Amino acid sequence: MANKYFDIIVKSLMKHMGRLINISKIEQILKRVVDEDFANQKMYKLIYYLKNRGYLYNVKKNVFLVKRPETELTQQHILDMFYRPIVKQHCNEFLKSNRYIGWLKALELNVSSFTIPDELLIVNNYKQSNEIIMFMKQICFKRYGTAKENLFSFFYKFVKKITIGKNVFFIADLELALLESLYNPGLINTGYVTELVKRTIRERKDDLDLTVREKILRKNKHHSSINRLYKIAQSVDPVFADRIKALIKKVSYFII
């Protein structure tokens, strides 16, 4: 491609400086500048040049950050700027239904921890998959249900709306997030989850509603979680632990 074309393309591209653009937008810019038919090979070659010279930074497949060559950006800085808008856009595009952020991240958000997770679990009505959202960050889409019943609409009653920056998300409320986080934390996260649950009991026990836990247990879900919660609570608040024990006797069972 002639240098005169490249310079004009860069000038047009700089109108989007500091923002994300997708490959379709780059194609539009190229068509306006090069008044001729061109193959995809030419467009990908252009993208290669723009990336190599520091005008584009590849954020995810076919999505780029427009920048100046002299601007140095770390992945963390880009995540801080764009992770949440991209999560929202990705869900709107590939999951056109109600959903909520669940499990450990929901518990963290309930206690005002806004770190970006390596894996974000989003509960929804129909989709089950793992997808790369940005760099190596993943979204894990999960359905709720049994062989006989889809339970998403039931669990969706126990979500709340939060605002992070300019982005609005639905997350599991504190009761549901506690049970989800304790369901299967895995060896790597067990210690962290345990300490976070202890902190939640100490600081938020007055906000916890036993009736929510009872409704969930009556749906035959999270029996192992309520047992783990009981064991953790014994070392933090015996009175609260006794309330959990009574609930287990009423609508659940003890797991040795």
C-alpha positions, 0 to 999 in steps of 0.5 A, a space after each residue: 500500500 502506498 505511503 500516501 494511503 497509509 498516512 491518510 488511514 492513520 489520520 482517519 484512525 486517530 479520530 478514534 484515539 483512546 477508544 476500541 474499534 472492531 475490524 468492521 470499522 477498520 474496513 469502513 475506514 479503508 474503503 473510504 480512503 482506498 477508492 477501489 475493491 480490495 481483498 481481505 488480505 489487504 485489510 489484514 496486511 493494513 492491520 498488521 502494519 498499524 499494529 507493528 507501528 504502534 497505532 493499534 493494540 489487539 485487545 481481543 479477536 477483531 477488537 483493537 485499541 487505537 493509540 499513539 505509537 509513543 503511548 505505552 500501555 500495560 495490559 492491566 491499564 487496558 483492563 481497568 479501562 475496558 474490561 467491564 464495558 467489553 463484558 457488558 457488550 459481549 453478553 449483550 451480543 452473545 447472550 440475549 437474555 437475563 443473566 447475573 454475575 454469580 459465585 465468588 465474584 458476586 460475593 466479592 462485589 457484595 463486600 465491595 471488592 472490584 478486582 478483575 477476575 481471571 474467570 467471571 461466572 455468569 448464570 443465565 437461562 440457556 448458555 453453557 460455555 467458557 469464552 475468552 473475553 479479553 487477553 486471557 480473562 474468561 467468562 464462564 456461562 452457566 445454567 441452573 437446573 436439574 434434569 427435570 427443571 430449569 431453575 434460572 427464573 427461581 434464582 433470578 429472584 435473588 439478584 440485585 443491581 449494582 453500578 460500577 463506573 458507567 456500567 450496570 450489572 446484576 449480581 447474586 445477592 449476599 445470601 445466594 453469593 455465599 452459598 454459590 461461593 461455598 459450593 465447590 471452591 476448589 483447592 486453589 480458592 478454598 482458603 481465600 473463600 473461607 476467609 472471605 466468608 468469615 469476614 462476611 459473617 463478622 461484618 454482615 451477619 445482620 444483613 443475612 436472611 435465613 428465609 432466603 437460604 431456606 427457599 434455596 434449600 427447599 429447591 434441593 440446591 446447595 446442601 453442601 454449601 450450607 454445611 460448609 457455612 455451618 462449619 466456618 461459622 462455628 469458629 466465628 460466631 457460635 450464635 449465628 452457627 446455631 441458627 444455621 444448624 437449626 436450618 439444616 435440621 429443618 430443611 437439609 441434612 448434615 454431611 459428615 
